[in-house]
Amino acid sequence: MKRSLLAIVLAMATLIAGSAVASAGNDAPQGSHEYQLNIIGVDKGKNPDMDGNNGHRIFVPLVGKTKIYLSEGDYGVIDANGTDGSAEFSLPDPGYDACIVDVDCVDQDSSYSVFIRSLGKPGGFAEITTCAQLLDSTIGGMLPGGTLSGKNRVDGDATCSLEQVGQEITMRTKGKSNWTNVTAELTSVVFEIEVCDEECEYFEVRVPIFDDSLQGEYWEYDNKGLRLLQVRFYDCSTNMGGDGSTC
């Protein structure tokens, strides 16, 4: 009888724990997040109320591109109105150094992690790319002098990352919406740099936002009908070489 009662208690504890994980989960880290940003898509001609929500939201066109400029500091919305083509968001330095992809990025861990999920009416999605002006193609002396290769997409004075948070992550489908770790994509720009001496070599370099080699960082938010993207920041690390996270 005692053994049966113990089995029942353990089973109930497992069920409760599983329910807690599910309610807090959808692939989100356990525990509270440090900050949540809501990026809200609005129809053309709508004039959303920019007040309220404690500065945790940015409004963007339901269809079209917005540049969400990034500045270093505490988490917070500086310019919430992205319906005019630009907005601004403040966030901390991600806490890792520039590294060569597939060589030494596995030695770099972020000081916080970024997770996203899509909500709202099914069918919409967004494409998000981190861009910045590259001031120093040696990346602080990491590389010999080089030039950007043809793989890099240039947007005015800025160059956009070879990585992107795309449709496969942000597409809003029916049912529950899962969280995805996008720390690397939203806290760095990946450049391909061509270095030529007697022969040419190509290096893919991950450069974190707010590095001395960059200026004018922003997220290019190309909305294709997504009503709501939630962006959460957690106090846990993510490895820049793709070697997991502590979240």
C-alpha positions as CSV (number, residue, x, y, z in Angstrom):
1,M,0.0,0.0,0.0
2,K,2.8,2.4,0.9
3,R,4.6,1.6,-2.3
4,S,1.4,2.2,-4.3
5,L,0.8,5.5,-2.6
6,L,4.4,6.6,-3.3
7,A,4.0,5.7,-6.9
8,I,0.9,7.8,-7.1
9,V,2.6,10.8,-5.5
10,L,5.5,10.5,-7.8
11,A,3.3,10.2,-10.9
12,M,1.3,13.3,-9.7
13,A,4.5,15.3,-9.2
14,T,5.7,14.3,-12.7
15,L,2.4,15.4,-14.2
16,I,2.4,18.8,-12.3
17,A,6.0,19.4,-13.3
18,G,5.2,18.5,-16.9
19,S,2.2,20.9,-16.9
20,A,4.4,23.7,-15.5
21,V,7.0,23.2,-18.2
22,A,4.2,23.2,-20.8
23,S,2.6,26.4,-19.5
24,A,5.9,28.2,-19.3
25,G,7.3,26.5,-22.3
26,N,6.6,26.3,-26.0
27,D,10.4,25.9,-26.1
28,A,11.0,29.0,-24.1
29,P,13.7,29.0,-21.3
30,Q,12.3,28.3,-17.9
31,G,12.2,31.2,-15.5
32,S,11.4,34.8,-16.0
33,H,12.7,36.9,-18.9
34,E,14.5,40.2,-18.5
35,Y,12.5,42.1,-21.1
36,Q,9.8,41.5,-23.8
37,L,9.5,43.6,-26.9
38,N,6.3,43.4,-29.0
39,I,6.6,44.2,-32.7
40,I,3.1,44.9,-34.0
41,G,2.1,45.0,-37.6
42,V,-0.6,47.6,-38.4
43,D,-2.7,48.1,-41.6
44,K,-1.9,51.1,-43.9
45,G,-3.6,54.2,-42.8
46,K,-4.0,53.1,-39.2
47,N,-2.7,55.5,-36.5
48,P,-1.9,53.3,-33.4
49,D,-1.7,54.8,-30.0
50,M,2.0,55.1,-29.2
51,D,1.4,55.5,-25.5
52,G,1.0,52.8,-22.9
53,N,2.4,49.3,-22.6
54,N,5.4,50.7,-20.7
55,G,7.4,51.3,-23.8
56,H,7.6,47.6,-24.7
57,R,6.2,47.8,-28.3
58,I,7.1,49.0,-31.7
59,F,4.6,49.5,-34.5
60,V,5.5,48.6,-38.1
61,P,3.6,48.4,-41.3
62,L,1.7,45.2,-41.8
63,V,3.4,44.9,-45.2
64,G,6.8,46.6,-45.9
65,K,10.2,47.3,-44.5
66,T,11.2,49.1,-41.3
67,K,14.6,49.9,-40.0
68,I,14.7,49.3,-36.2
69,Y,17.9,51.2,-35.2
70,L,19.8,49.7,-32.3
71,S,21.6,51.7,-29.5
72,E,23.6,50.4,-26.6
73,G,22.0,50.7,-23.1
74,D,19.3,49.2,-21.0
75,Y,16.4,47.5,-22.7
76,G,13.8,50.0,-23.9
77,V,11.9,51.4,-26.9
78,I,13.3,54.8,-27.9
79,D,11.1,55.4,-31.0
80,A,8.0,53.2,-31.1
81,N,6.6,54.5,-34.4
82,G,8.1,52.3,-37.2
83,T,5.2,53.0,-39.5
84,D,7.2,55.9,-41.0
85,G,10.0,53.5,-42.0
86,S,12.2,53.6,-38.9
87,A,12.1,53.0,-35.1
88,E,14.7,52.6,-32.4
89,F,15.4,50.1,-29.6
90,S,18.0,50.1,-26.9
91,L,19.6,46.8,-25.7
92,P,22.9,45.8,-23.9
93,D,26.1,44.9,-25.5
94,P,25.8,41.1,-26.3
95,G,29.1,40.5,-24.5
96,Y,31.1,38.4,-27.0
97,D,34.0,39.2,-29.4
98,A,34.1,39.1,-33.2
99,C,35.1,35.6,-34.5
100,I,35.6,33.7,-37.7
101,V,32.6,31.4,-38.4
102,D,33.4,27.7,-38.3
103,V,36.9,28.5,-36.8
104,D,36.7,30.2,-33.4
105,C,33.1,31.3,-32.8
106,V,32.7,28.2,-30.6
107,D,34.9,30.0,-28.1
108,Q,32.4,32.9,-27.8
109,D,29.2,33.0,-25.6
110,S,26.7,35.7,-25.4
111,S,25.9,37.4,-22.1
112,Y,22.1,37.1,-22.8
113,S,19.9,35.3,-25.2
114,V,17.1,36.4,-27.6
115,F,14.0,34.3,-28.3
116,I,11.1,35.1,-30.6
117,R,7.7,33.7,-31.5
118,S,4.9,34.8,-33.8
119,L,1.3,35.4,-32.7
120,G,-1.9,36.7,-34.3
121,K,-3.8,35.7,-37.4
122,P,-2.2,32.7,-39.2
123,G,-0.5,33.3,-42.5
124,G,1.8,36.2,-42.0
125,F,5.6,36.2,-41.5
126,A,8.5,38.6,-41.3
127,E,12.1,38.5,-42.4
128,I,14.6,40.1,-40.0
129,T,18.2,40.9,-40.9
130,T,20.8,42.7,-38.8
131,C,22.7,45.3,-40.8
132,A,25.5,47.8,-40.0
133,Q,28.1,50.0,-41.6
134,L,31.5,48.2,-41.6
135,L,34.2,50.7,-40.6
136,D,37.1,48.3,-40.4
137,S,37.4,45.3,-42.7
138,T,40.3,44.0,-40.6
139,I,37.9,43.7,-37.7
140,G,40.3,45.3,-35.2
141,G,43.3,43.5,-36.8
142,M,41.7,40.0,-36.8
143,L,42.2,39.9,-40.6
144,P,44.7,41.4,-43.0
145,G,43.2,44.2,-45.1
146,G,40.3,42.9,-47.2
147,T,37.2,43.9,-49.0
148,L,33.6,42.7,-48.8
149,S,32.8,39.9,-51.2
150,G,29.9,39.9,-53.6
151,K,27.9,37.7,-51.2
152,N,27.2,40.7,-48.9
153,R,24.0,42.7,-49.5
154,V,24.7,46.4,-49.3
155,D,21.9,48.7,-48.2
156,G,23.1,52.3,-48.6
157,D,26.1,52.8,-46.3
158,A,25.2,49.6,-44.4
159,T,25.9,45.9,-45.1
160,C,23.4,43.3,-44.1
161,S,24.3,40.0,-42.5
162,L,24.6,36.8,-44.5
163,E,22.3,35.3,-41.8
164,Q,18.5,36.1,-41.6
165,V,15.6,35.2,-39.4
166,G,13.3,34.0,-42.1
167,Q,9.9,32.6,-43.0
168,E,10.7,29.1,-41.6
169,I,11.0,30.7,-38.1
170,T,8.5,33.5,-38.1
171,M,5.6,32.1,-40.2
172,R,2.4,32.2,-38.1
173,T,0.6,28.9,-38.4
174,K,-2.5,27.5,-36.6
175,G,-2.1,26.2,-33.1
176,K,0.5,27.0,-30.5
177,S,3.5,29.1,-31.3
178,N,6.9,28.0,-30.2
179,W,9.8,30.1,-29.2
180,T,13.1,30.0,-31.2
181,N,16.6,31.1,-30.1
182,V,17.8,33.8,-32.6
183,T,20.6,35.3,-30.4
184,A,23.2,35.0,-33.1
185,E,21.1,36.4,-35.9
186,L,19.8,39.4,-33.9
187,T,23.0,40.4,-32.1
188,S,25.6,40.2,-34.9
189,V,26.3,40.8,-38.5
190,V,28.0,38.0,-40.5
191,F,30.2,39.4,-43.3
192,E,32.1,37.6,-46.0
193,I,35.5,39.3,-46.4
194,E,37.9,38.7,-49.3
195,V,41.6,38.9,-48.5
196,C,44.0,38.7,-51.4
197,D,47.7,38.4,-51.5
198,E,49.2,36.0,-54.1
199,E,45.9,34.2,-53.8
200,C,42.5,35.2,-52.5
201,E,40.9,33.8,-49.4
202,Y,37.3,34.3,-48.1
203,F,36.5,34.6,-44.4
204,E,33.0,34.7,-42.9
205,V,33.3,36.8,-39.8
206,R,30.6,37.2,-37.1
207,V,30.8,40.8,-35.6
208,P,28.6,41.6,-32.6
209,I,26.5,44.8,-32.6
210,F,28.3,47.7,-30.9
211,D,31.7,46.4,-31.9
212,D,34.2,49.2,-32.7
213,S,34.3,47.9,-36.3
214,L,30.6,48.8,-36.8
215,Q,28.3,51.8,-36.6
216,G,24.6,52.5,-37.4
217,E,23.4,49.0,-36.5
218,Y,19.7,48.2,-37.2
219,W,17.3,45.3,-37.7
220,E,15.8,45.3,-41.2
221,Y,12.2,44.2,-40.4
222,D,10.6,43.1,-43.7
223,N,7.0,42.4,-42.7
224,K,4.8,40.2,-44.9
225,G,1.6,40.2,-42.9
226,L,2.7,39.3,-39.5
227,R,0.5,40.9,-36.8
228,L,2.7,40.3,-33.7
229,L,6.2,39.2,-33.1
230,Q,7.3,38.8,-29.5
231,V,11.0,39.2,-28.7
232,R,12.2,38.1,-25.3
233,F,15.6,38.6,-23.7
234,Y,16.8,36.1,-21.1
235,D,19.7,36.1,-18.6
236,C,21.4,33.0,-20.1
237,S,24.1,32.5,-22.7
238,T,24.1,31.2,-26.2
239,N,27.2,29.8,-27.9
240,M,28.1,31.7,-31.2
241,G,29.5,28.5,-32.7
242,G,26.1,26.8,-32.5
243,D,27.2,24.7,-29.5
244,G,24.0,25.1,-27.5
245,S,23.0,27.5,-24.7
246,T,22.6,27.6,-21.0
247,C,18.9,28.6,-21.4
